[in-house]
């Protein structure tokens, strides 16, 4: 069955689409994913950096309590960057917002690199958090809007794969280089993005929203490598609303039922994502390995976890289109709950388990298992859904809210881990996150619709509760 938004592009070799068209879309996504890679570097920065900052040879005089707030600063600053990103993508466009974001990422690393005092280091982390907030409100929108539905699951998840790669890279060079030198190395990624991305076209959806139909046509021709784009252009116009006007108003989030439902769904999914332990265990994995007295050094343990997350991200890229977003997230969260509870049991009884080699390997084995199952679903799926489930006209406003909240959830979940581990011993945060994952499985099963292979218009129909049986029939037929 041919998706009505896919134009006739001639010979079709990749998932029913012309090879050159797919390659051009892939190139655009890979270039944009350099920003996500840098975001992964930001995300993984605390893991190797905290031990450097707390070491006796550190150039910075910081306490453990200070470092906990240093970890929180970046997620908290997302609350500032998120509404800025949500506003900019509708004012100046998706492409120009991403270019400004790259400049902000460069400045954040410069602050860390030249820092001689803790306040400047804090400023660098605040700017990094702001850039992550802008990215969360802009990159998923751009990527999902330039991709055709048949490949949106595969390629739309690549920025998340970039996050996994960035987290691995910072754990490698950040573990063995100083905090300042690691910051200078990190400048490479946003700088390379700027050089390449200036040639990439703007989102045709944004251009249609601005009533720039000719520019939208040119953009689409470039992305699809074809002059036969009228059918898809008409479909895009219908999904935008056919009016060629400005984006929806902020109040439309609360007055239009589908917008409110989508917003609430995304808030719940982001809550479950962060309180599944995704960020907290990533931030504190070297601290966890040190506490567990594992045979693996904290540095080697965190690098190994980064490799597993990268592999898992690749598996998630494949599975998200094979079994769908909903079931992948259910499997990921259910498996995470089991492993988190096992980690809690280990820390509850490890002093009584003896000193055998198997016992010393248990924490690294369980942590690797956690990052594999959690990254394949809990990291991949929410970052893809945010670009799919929202009405085209209201994406900027809703993502501003959702990503502000994500910053809060990321910061509070990491602080909760540190508080529970310090106050009630290390096993407590694992039990807490495990129970939250169990609740998450039920919520996803009951409330989250499947968006695999559907156009933005079809997804909005599902949220309205209309044509439910028709959508189910189409989905089964496509399988």
C-alpha positions as CSV (number, residue, x, y, z in Angstrom):
1,X,0.0,0.0,0.0
2,X,1.6,3.3,-1.1
3,X,1.5,6.1,1.5
4,X,-0.3,9.1,-0.1
5,X,2.4,11.5,0.9
6,X,5.1,9.7,-1.0
7,X,5.5,11.1,-4.5
8,X,6.3,8.9,-7.5
9,X,10.0,9.2,-7.5
10,X,10.9,6.5,-10.1
11,X,12.8,3.3,-9.1
12,X,12.3,2.5,-5.5
13,X,14.9,0.6,-3.6
14,X,14.9,1.6,0.0
15,X,11.7,0.9,1.9
16,X,9.8,1.7,-1.3
17,X,11.5,5.0,-1.9
18,X,14.1,6.2,-4.5
19,X,17.6,5.6,-3.2
20,X,18.9,9.1,-4.0
21,X,16.0,10.7,-2.2
22,X,16.6,8.6,0.9
23,X,20.3,9.4,0.8
24,X,19.7,13.2,0.6
25,X,17.2,13.0,3.6
26,X,19.7,10.8,5.5
27,X,22.5,13.3,4.8
28,X,20.4,16.2,6.2
29,X,19.5,14.2,9.3
30,X,23.1,13.1,9.9
31,X,24.3,16.7,9.7
32,X,21.6,17.9,12.1
33,X,22.6,15.0,14.4
34,X,25.9,16.7,15.1
35,X,24.0,19.0,17.4
36,X,22.5,15.9,19.1
37,X,26.0,14.4,19.4
38,X,27.2,17.6,21.3
39,X,24.1,17.3,23.5
40,X,25.2,13.8,24.3
41,X,28.6,15.2,25.3
42,X,26.8,17.7,27.6
43,X,24.7,14.9,29.0
44,X,27.6,12.6,29.6
45,X,30.0,15.3,30.9
46,X,29.3,14.9,34.6
47,X,30.3,11.2,34.6
48,X,34.0,11.6,34.0
49,X,34.2,15.2,35.1
50,X,32.9,14.8,38.7
51,X,35.8,12.5,39.7
52,X,38.3,15.0,38.1
53,X,36.7,17.9,40.0
54,X,36.7,16.0,43.3
55,X,40.2,14.6,43.0
56,X,43.0,15.9,45.1
57,X,44.8,17.2,42.0
58,X,41.8,19.2,40.8
59,X,42.3,22.9,39.9
60,X,38.8,23.5,41.3
61,X,38.1,23.7,45.0
62,X,34.6,22.1,45.0
63,X,32.7,19.9,47.5
64,X,30.5,16.9,46.8
65,X,27.5,19.1,47.5
66,X,28.7,21.7,45.0
67,X,29.1,19.1,42.3
68,X,25.6,17.8,42.8
69,X,24.3,21.3,42.0
70,X,26.7,21.5,39.1
71,X,25.0,18.4,37.7
72,X,21.6,20.0,38.2
73,X,22.5,23.3,36.6
74,X,22.5,22.1,33.0
75,X,19.0,20.4,33.2
76,X,17.6,23.4,35.1
77,X,18.8,25.8,32.4
78,X,16.9,23.8,29.8
79,X,13.8,25.6,31.3
80,X,15.2,28.8,29.9
81,X,16.3,27.4,26.5
82,X,13.2,25.4,25.8
83,X,10.7,28.3,25.4
84,X,13.3,30.3,23.5
85,X,13.7,27.4,21.0
86,X,10.0,26.9,20.8
87,X,9.6,30.6,19.9
88,X,12.5,30.8,17.5
89,X,11.5,27.9,15.3
90,X,8.2,29.7,14.4
91,X,9.8,33.1,14.1
92,X,13.0,32.6,12.3
93,X,12.6,29.0,11.1
94,X,13.9,25.6,12.1
95,X,17.2,25.9,10.2
96,X,18.3,29.3,11.5
97,X,17.3,28.3,15.1
98,X,19.6,25.3,14.8
99,X,22.5,27.5,13.5
100,X,22.1,29.8,16.5
101,X,22.0,26.8,18.7
102,X,25.4,25.7,17.4
103,X,26.9,29.0,18.3
104,X,25.5,28.7,21.9
105,X,27.0,25.3,22.2
106,X,30.4,26.7,21.2
107,X,30.2,29.5,23.7
108,X,29.3,27.1,26.5
109,X,32.4,25.0,25.9
110,X,34.6,28.1,25.7
111,X,33.4,29.1,29.2
112,X,34.3,25.7,30.6
113,X,37.7,25.7,28.7
114,X,38.8,29.1,30.0
115,X,37.4,28.7,33.5
116,X,39.7,29.3,36.3
117,X,37.0,29.8,38.9
118,X,33.9,27.7,39.7
119,X,31.4,30.5,38.7
120,X,32.6,30.5,35.1
121,X,32.4,26.7,35.1
122,X,28.8,27.1,36.3
123,X,28.1,29.6,33.5
124,X,29.4,27.1,30.9
125,X,27.1,24.4,32.2
126,X,24.1,26.8,32.3
127,X,24.7,27.8,28.7
128,X,25.0,24.1,27.8
129,X,21.7,23.4,29.5
130,X,20.1,26.3,27.6
131,X,21.4,24.9,24.3
132,X,19.9,21.5,25.2
133,X,16.6,23.2,25.8
134,X,16.7,24.9,22.4
135,X,17.7,21.6,20.8
136,X,14.8,19.7,22.4
137,X,12.4,22.3,21.0
138,X,13.8,22.5,17.5
139,X,15.8,19.4,16.3
140,X,13.0,16.8,16.6
141,X,10.6,19.2,14.7
142,X,13.1,19.8,11.9
143,X,14.1,16.2,11.5
144,X,10.5,14.8,11.5
145,X,9.3,17.5,9.1
146,X,11.9,16.8,6.4
147,X,11.4,13.0,6.4
148,X,8.9,10.9,4.6
149,X,6.6,8.8,6.9
150,X,8.1,5.5,5.7
151,X,11.6,6.3,6.9
152,X,10.7,8.7,9.8
153,X,11.1,5.9,12.4
154,X,14.6,4.9,11.2
155,X,16.1,8.3,10.4
156,X,14.1,10.3,13.0
157,X,15.8,8.3,15.8
158,X,19.3,9.1,14.6
159,X,19.7,12.3,16.7
160,X,19.1,10.1,19.7
161,X,21.7,7.7,18.4
162,X,24.0,10.8,18.2
163,X,23.3,11.5,21.9
164,X,24.4,8.0,22.8
165,X,27.6,8.5,20.7
166,X,28.3,11.9,22.3
167,X,27.9,10.4,25.7
168,X,30.4,7.6,24.9
169,X,32.9,10.0,23.4
170,X,33.0,12.3,26.4
171,X,33.4,9.3,28.7
172,X,36.4,8.3,26.6
173,X,38.3,11.5,26.2
174,X,36.8,13.1,29.3
175,X,38.1,10.3,31.5
176,X,41.7,10.7,30.5
177,X,41.9,14.5,29.7
178,X,41.5,17.5,31.9
179,X,38.1,19.2,32.2
180,X,39.4,22.2,30.2
181,X,41.0,20.2,27.4
182,X,37.9,18.0,27.1
183,X,35.9,21.2,26.6
184,X,38.1,22.4,23.8
185,X,37.8,19.0,22.0
186,X,34.0,19.3,22.3
187,X,34.0,22.5,20.4
188,X,34.7,20.5,17.2
189,X,31.2,19.1,16.9
190,X,29.0,22.3,16.7
191,X,31.7,23.9,14.6
192,X,31.6,21.1,12.0
193,X,27.8,21.4,12.0
194,X,27.8,25.0,11.1
195,X,30.2,24.4,8.2
196,X,28.0,21.7,6.7
197,X,24.4,22.8,7.6
198,X,24.4,26.1,5.8
199,X,23.7,24.1,2.6
200,X,20.8,22.1,4.0
201,X,17.2,23.3,3.1
202,X,14.7,24.7,5.5
203,X,11.7,22.6,6.5
204,X,9.0,22.8,3.9
205,X,6.3,22.8,6.6
206,X,7.7,26.0,8.1
207,X,7.9,27.6,4.7
208,X,4.2,26.7,4.1
209,X,3.3,28.2,7.5
210,X,4.8,31.4,6.3
211,X,2.9,31.2,3.0
212,X,6.2,30.8,1.1
213,X,4.9,28.2,-1.3
214,X,7.5,28.5,-3.9
215,X,10.3,28.2,-1.4
216,X,8.6,25.2,0.1
217,X,8.4,23.6,-3.3
218,X,12.2,24.2,-3.9
219,X,13.0,22.8,-0.5
220,X,11.0,19.7,-1.1
221,X,12.5,19.2,-4.6
222,X,15.9,19.3,-3.1
223,X,15.0,16.9,-0.2
224,X,13.3,14.4,-2.5
225,X,15.7,14.9,-5.5
226,X,12.7,15.1,-7.8
227,X,10.6,17.7,-9.6
228,X,7.5,15.6,-9.0
229,X,6.6,16.9,-5.5
230,X,3.1,18.5,-6.0
231,X,1.2,15.7,-4.5
232,X,3.3,15.7,-1.3
233,X,3.2,19.5,-1.3
234,X,-0.6,19.6,-1.4
235,X,-0.7,17.0,1.5
236,X,1.7,19.1,3.6
237,X,-0.5,22.2,2.9
238,X,-3.5,20.3,4.2
239,X,-1.7,19.2,7.3
240,X,-0.5,22.8,8.0
241,X,-4.1,23.9,7.7
242,X,-4.2,25.1,4.2
243,X,-4.3,28.7,5.3
244,X,-0.6,29.6,5.0
245,X,-0.9,31.7,8.1
246,X,1.2,32.1,11.3
247,X,1.5,29.3,13.9
248,X,-1.3,28.7,16.3
249,X,-1.6,30.8,19.4
250,X,-0.4,29.8,22.9
251,X,-4.0,29.5,24.2
252,X,-4.7,26.8,21.5
253,X,-2.7,24.4,23.6
254,X,-5.4,24.4,26.2
255,X,-8.5,25.2,24.2
256,X,-8.0,22.6,21.4
257,X,-8.6,19.1,22.9
258,X,-6.1,17.3,20.6
259,X,-3.3,19.8,21.5
260,X,-4.0,19.5,25.2
261,X,-4.1,15.7,25.0
262,X,-0.8,15.6,23.1
263,X,0.9,18.0,25.5
264,X,-0.2,15.9,28.6
265,X,0.9,12.7,26.9
266,X,4.4,14.2,26.2
267,X,4.7,15.5,29.8
268,X,3.9,12.0,31.2
269,X,6.2,10.3,28.8
270,X,9.1,12.6,29.7
271,X,8.4,12.0,33.4
272,X,8.6,8.3,32.9
273,X,11.7,8.6,30.7
274,X,13.7,10.6,33.3
275,X,12.5,8.7,36.4
276,X,13.3,5.4,34.7
277,X,16.9,6.3,35.7
278,X,18.0,7.3,32.2
279,X,19.8,10.5,33.3
280,X,20.6,9.9,36.9
281,X,22.4,6.6,36.3
282,X,24.2,8.2,33.3
283,X,25.3,11.2,35.5
284,X,26.4,9.0,38.4
285,X,27.6,5.8,36.8
286,X,31.3,6.3,37.8
287,X,30.2,7.1,41.3
288,X,28.1,3.9,41.3
289,X,31.0,1.8,40.2
290,X,33.2,3.3,42.8
291,X,30.6,2.6,45.5
292,X,30.1,-1.0,44.3
293,X,33.9,-1.7,44.6
294,X,33.7,-3.4,41.2
295,X,36.8,-5.0,39.6
296,X,36.2,-2.5,36.8
297,X,37.6,1.0,37.4
298,X,35.0,3.7,37.3
299,X,36.5,5.1,34.0
300,X,36.4,1.8,32.2
301,X,33.0,1.0,33.6
302,X,31.5,4.2,32.3
303,X,33.2,3.8,28.9
304,X,31.8,0.3,28.6
305,X,28.3,1.6,29.5
306,X,28.7,4.2,26.7
307,X,29.6,1.5,24.2
308,X,26.5,-0.5,25.2
309,X,24.3,2.6,24.9
310,X,25.6,3.2,21.5
311,X,25.0,-0.4,20.3
312,X,21.6,-0.3,22.0
313,X,20.7,3.0,20.2
314,X,21.5,1.2,16.9
315,X,19.2,-1.6,17.9
316,X,16.5,0.9,18.8
317,X,16.8,2.5,15.4
318,X,15.9,-0.8,13.8
319,X,13.3,-2.0,16.3
320,X,11.3,1.3,16.4
321,X,10.1,0.7,12.9
322,X,9.8,-3.1,13.2
323,X,7.6,-3.4,16.4
324,X,6.5,0.2,16.7
325,X,7.1,3.0,19.2
326,X,4.5,1.9,21.8
327,X,5.6,-1.7,22.2
328,X,9.3,-0.8,22.1
329,X,8.8,1.6,25.0
330,X,6.8,-0.9,26.9
331,X,9.5,-3.6,26.6
332,X,12.2,-1.1,27.4
333,X,10.5,0.2,30.6
334,X,9.4,-3.3,31.8
335,X,12.9,-4.7,31.4
336,X,14.4,-1.6,33.1
337,X,12.2,-2.1,36.1
338,X,13.4,-5.7,36.6
339,X,17.1,-4.7,36.3
340,X,16.7,-1.7,38.6
341,X,15.2,-3.8,41.3
342,X,18.0,-6.4,40.9
343,X,20.6,-3.5,41.3
344,X,18.7,-2.5,44.5
345,X,19.0,-6.0,45.8
346,X,22.7,-6.1,45.0
347,X,23.4,-3.0,47.0
348,X,21.2,-4.2,49.8
349,X,23.1,-7.4,50.3
350,X,26.5,-7.0,48.5
351,X,28.4,-6.9,51.8
352,X,27.1,-10.3,52.7
353,X,27.7,-11.9,49.2
354,X,31.4,-12.4,49.7
355,X,34.3,-11.3,47.5
356,X,34.1,-13.7,44.6
357,X,34.8,-12.6,41.1
358,X,31.2,-13.2,40.0
359,X,29.9,-10.9,42.8
360,X,32.3,-8.2,41.9
361,X,31.1,-8.3,38.3
362,X,27.4,-8.2,39.1
363,X,27.1,-4.4,39.2
364,X,28.8,-3.9,35.9
365,X,26.7,-6.6,34.3
366,X,23.5,-5.2,35.6
367,X,24.4,-1.7,34.7
368,X,25.3,-2.8,31.2
369,X,22.0,-4.6,30.9
370,X,20.1,-1.5,32.2
371,X,21.7,0.8,29.7
372,X,21.1,-1.6,26.8
373,X,17.3,-2.1,27.4
374,X,16.7,1.5,28.6
375,X,18.5,3.2,25.8
376,X,16.9,1.1,23.1
377,X,13.4,2.4,24.1
378,X,13.2,4.9,26.9
379,X,15.9,7.1,25.2
380,X,14.9,6.5,21.5
381,X,11.1,6.6,21.5
382,X,10.2,9.8,23.5
383,X,12.7,11.9,21.4
384,X,11.0,10.6,18.2
385,X,7.4,11.0,19.5
386,X,7.8,14.7,20.3
387,X,8.3,15.4,16.6
388,X,5.4,13.3,15.5
389,X,2.4,13.7,17.9
390,X,2.0,17.4,17.8
391,X,0.0,19.5,15.3
392,X,2.3,21.3,12.9
393,X,1.1,24.8,13.9
394,X,1.4,24.3,17.7
395,X,4.7,22.4,17.9
396,X,6.9,25.3,19.0
397,X,4.7,26.3,21.9
398,X,4.1,22.8,23.2
399,X,7.7,21.8,22.9
400,X,8.7,24.9,24.8
401,X,6.5,23.7,27.7
402,X,7.5,20.0,27.5
403,X,11.2,20.7,27.3
404,X,11.1,23.1,30.2
405,X,9.5,20.3,32.2
406,X,12.1,17.8,30.9
407,X,14.8,20.0,32.2
408,X,13.1,20.0,35.6
409,X,12.6,16.3,35.6
410,X,16.2,15.6,34.5
411,X,17.5,17.8,37.3
412,X,15.2,16.6,40.0
413,X,15.7,12.9,39.1
414,X,19.5,13.3,39.3
415,X,19.2,15.2,42.6
416,X,16.8,12.6,43.9
417,X,19.3,9.8,43.1
418,X,22.0,11.7,45.1
419,X,19.7,12.5,48.0
420,X,18.3,9.0,48.3
421,X,21.7,7.3,48.0
422,X,23.2,9.6,50.6
423,X,20.3,9.6,53.0
424,X,19.0,6.0,52.7
425,X,21.9,4.2,51.1
426,X,22.7,3.3,47.5
427,X,19.9,0.7,47.0
428,X,17.0,3.1,47.6
429,X,17.1,5.1,44.3
430,X,17.2,1.8,42.4
431,X,14.1,0.6,44.1
432,X,12.4,3.9,43.6
433,X,13.1,4.1,39.8
434,X,12.2,0.5,39.4
435,X,8.7,1.0,40.8
436,X,8.2,4.1,38.6
437,X,9.0,2.0,35.6
438,X,6.3,-0.5,36.6
439,X,3.8,2.3,36.7
440,X,5.1,3.5,33.4
441,X,4.4,0.2,31.6
442,X,0.7,0.4,32.6
443,X,0.4,4.0,31.5
444,X,2.0,3.5,28.1
445,X,-0.1,0.4,27.4
446,X,-3.4,2.3,28.2
447,X,-2.7,5.8,26.9
448,X,0.0,6.0,24.3
449,X,-1.2,5.7,20.6
450,X,1.0,4.1,18.0
451,X,2.5,6.5,15.4
452,X,4.5,4.1,13.3
453,X,4.2,4.8,9.6
454,X,1.5,7.4,10.0
455,X,1.3,11.0,8.5
456,X,0.9,13.9,10.9
457,X,-2.7,14.2,9.7
458,X,-3.4,10.5,10.6
459,X,-1.9,11.0,14.0
460,X,-4.1,14.0,14.7
461,X,-7.1,11.9,13.8
462,X,-6.2,9.2,16.3
463,X,-5.8,11.9,19.0
464,X,-9.3,13.1,18.1
465,X,-10.6,9.6,18.6
466,X,-12.0,9.5,15.1
467,X,-11.5,6.8,12.5
468,X,-9.9,4.5,15.2
469,X,-10.9,1.4,13.4
470,X,-9.8,2.8,10.1
471,X,-6.4,3.6,11.5
472,X,-6.0,0.1,13.0
473,X,-6.9,-1.4,9.6
474,X,-4.3,0.7,7.8
475,X,-1.7,-0.2,10.4
476,X,-2.3,-3.9,10.1
477,X,-2.3,-3.8,6.3
478,X,1.1,-2.0,6.3
479,X,2.6,-4.6,8.5
